[in-house]
Amino acid sequence: MNPTEWLTQEAQRSLTRLLPRLKLIITDPHTQQVFITRLENHFPRVFQLLHALYGHQYDFFYHLEQILEAAARSYAERAPDLRMLDTQREADPLWFQNQQVVGGVCYVDLFAGDLQGIREKIPYFQELGLTYLHLMPLFDAPEGANDGGYAISDFRNVNPKLGNMAQLATLSRELRQHGISLCLDFVFNHTSDQHTWALTALEGDRQHQDYYRMFPDRTLPDLYERHLREIFPNQAPGSFTYRPEIEQWVWTTFHSFQWDLNYTNPEVFRVMLEELLFLANQGVEVLRLDAVAFIWKEMGTTCENLPQAHMIIQAYNAWVQIVAPALVFKSEAIVHPDFVASYIDPNECPLSYNPTLMALLWEALATREVKLLRHSMSKRFEITLGCAWVNYVRVHDDIGWSFADEDAAEVGINGFHHRQFLNRFYTGEFPGSFAAGVPFNFNPVTLDMRISGTCASLAGLEQATSEANNLQREHALKRILLIHSIILSAGGIPLLYLGDEIATLNDYSYRSDPVKEEDSRWVHRPAFDWQQAARRADLSTSEGYIFQTLQRLIQQRTAQPELAGNQTLFFDTRCPHVLGYVRSHKVMILANFSDFEQKISGEVLAAYWQLPAEIIDLITGKHVNLKPWLILAPYEFMWLAAAP
Ligand code: OTU
């Protein structure tokens, strides 16, 4: 018998043995049947994955049983309306590829005070055209420094300042009734040091110490650190934190108060599965898997993107398909593009942030050239069938220049030097730069650095405003729209960082807050200014111009079925400043990254797109003539299609 056959038979045997127990947990005969059918479909895969991860442990079958029972309990608790949603989504698993899906992301407190406030803002989300809302971590977290909520003390409790879990469950339903899917984070690489598991570990409890990775002295940490990347070298140097209470070094990839979970322990796999399914049962439809790259560690490696990290996510995915198939995973891997792609799969993360596109949009704005953007996208935009990119220009994090050095070399760019240039450009140091960004985590050893700043400030609006320069203001506004026009048309879910739609500028007040001063990301996390938002009705203001244009672009996207999915052909427009791509053979997008007018030859365009007899620009509704030339104004973009 070959190993796969053996595993399949073992899986079958375990299932047969455990079924009577499951039937005691899920008592209703109909729901029982649904669960068993799904188990029969997916359990062999789960079994193989868990066996590969934990099969060498003597008590593997005990843990397997525990995991199975936990899943059955979660399924028994799943509300009837969510079970209906499961059926709906099983029939339409690619719902997220629809062009009508448009996302927004915000902090609950900064955007609307609390969960009740978010409810009241549903009309605003609708006015903008959102159908997907990512609320950043809203769980119980330590007072003071908590990494903007990414240090979680209790996955089952909402931070009391924001509301409670019952309100969250109600909100998820109310959003759904308004056509909006709720996305939450699953911060599963670490917990805060205030989580009961960590507190119990600090009291000396061995079982809970095994939930984390701990070392009695520096021997192993020193060996590991030879290959580790420091994520926050300024605020949190090193990857281990000494806790005198227990005389142990705890693995802390991020801040010292964020303790990495130990997934070599199958109990950790199970308890985190329970937390995951608990969130699914609140009505969450998209789960953003935070920091996926780091969840497995192996001596002698970088401890990023290891095969076991993929297996854990795949195993969670399989359980979700059994218990709560309405839920989809979104991967947050801000790493080399090859590794970003490695998480994208219907059986792993069907959705993924597109950090390469994000970084290269800013790169193209700085250089006014699209060669690296075009080259990387033609190599990397295509992903596994049944998946989708989440395209964005800004989020709550810094911008890291995570493009591939080999892509850069292929178009004659030295990656290292180019990053040094981009950092100087976006901190405003480079002569002639329009940007007002702030350095984030400069590493004097590697000279690596990332950039903080709001979209508007990075695009030049802050500088133009302080210099009262009208031409610069116009260019800044056009840059903001240009890069948004691309995330709205390139293929995938566009995700707006709320605040950007009203051209929010940097907020430097974090510098006088002792909890935030060390972390420049707070410069682009201001409280949403509703007075400023009120100016969105006035087209002569920056707020009005950006908001109303984005709103119109979203409406246009929504009305174009050709913009669904991610069939995109990037091509060379023969103009170094103009990006071009064709969507589903039907819509041709052109985007001028230069502050000068550009001419594109109609003949070149005809090579990539069967020119319709009559062409209109969907953005302006105007007829467009491509022969012999098409002229694009500074920062102009066009969505060309056959005239109706
Ligand atoms: C994520 O980001 C979150 O988005 C951050 O807000 C958190 O601080 C962090 O995790 C810890 O929970 O380092 O600068 O390569 O993949 O996981 C952002 C690192 C980050 C990234 C990412 C991380």
Boltz pocket constraint, residues with backbone or C-beta under 6 A from the ligand:
constraints:
  - pocket:
      binder: B
      contacts: [[A, 147], [A, 148], [A, 150], [A, 151], [A, 187], [A, 231], [A, 254], [A, 290], [A, 291], [A, 292], [A, 293], [A, 332], [A, 333], [A, 334], [A, 335], [A, 396], [A, 397], [A, 398]]
      max_distance: 6.0
